[in-house]
Amino acid sequence: MTTDSSDQTEANRDLLTGTDWATLGHAYGSAAEASRQLAALLDADQGARSKALSYLHNTLHHQNTLYEATVPAALYVAAILSDPRTTHAVDKDRHSFPGCMRAELLRWIASVANEVTNEAAVLSKHHGFPLDDYAPAVGIQTIRPTLLSASLPYTEESDRHVREAALTACIPLLDDPRLLHHRQTLVPLIREALGTSELWQHRERAIDTLDAWGEDSSGLEGQRNPFLVCDSDLPADDPTIWPANRNSGEGHSEEPPF
């Protein structure tokens, strides 16, 4: 059954207006302004869209941290992925990954999901901060099926940047015991899309994911020379896809701050 676009837009608006953002926290205190900032992700002006995307990363998910406001923000991001306006461009610099707003939103989902993977849980517990004791982490764990349902359709998107970003979003979500059955379906897509990507971060992700899932990663080629990071496709310090240290927990470049 297809949802009318006007109904979907209204439902998305309700996600914003129905959340008491002022009572939720983010990196700098109250998230009272979140409704306005998140709505700007679909603004007609590219500069406004780009600022909203920066807010998503640098305030609601600052330094890969999950906050109270991150959870409803993730629900909103998932809800607007199908909006045609997410195919619009956003500002880029030489450190940016390629792609439109939809690809950027999928990368943000990937970054958020990375914080509650099995590996992240082990690392957090090791440092004395079990994820089960941190409400925002539990919140993201709870909504993983919703995030997957929104991201999964784009794993076969014709736009390669969107397709690759969707796969990076789905991979960490599939640590959820409720979602494990989706892994087998994604294996060939991971090999064919991420495994042959122009971006070494995606090729590395494909290899590590297939290895972790007990699948064959032979024939895939990661970063040939890890000491040439400055001259590679993109800098290794971008946290939205893959940490520079392959032995570190996904998304955990620092000890958990909570």
PyMOL commands that set and color helices and strands:
alter all, ss='L'
color gray80, all
select helices_A, chain A and resi 5-17+21-23+34-42+46-58+62-64+70-80+84-87+101-114+118-126+131-133+135-142+144-156+160-173+180-192+194-196+200-212+226-231
alter helices_A, ss='H'
color red, helices_A
select strands_A, chain A and resi 25-26+29-30
alter strands_A, ss='S'
color yellow, strands_A
deselect
rebuild
show_as cartoon
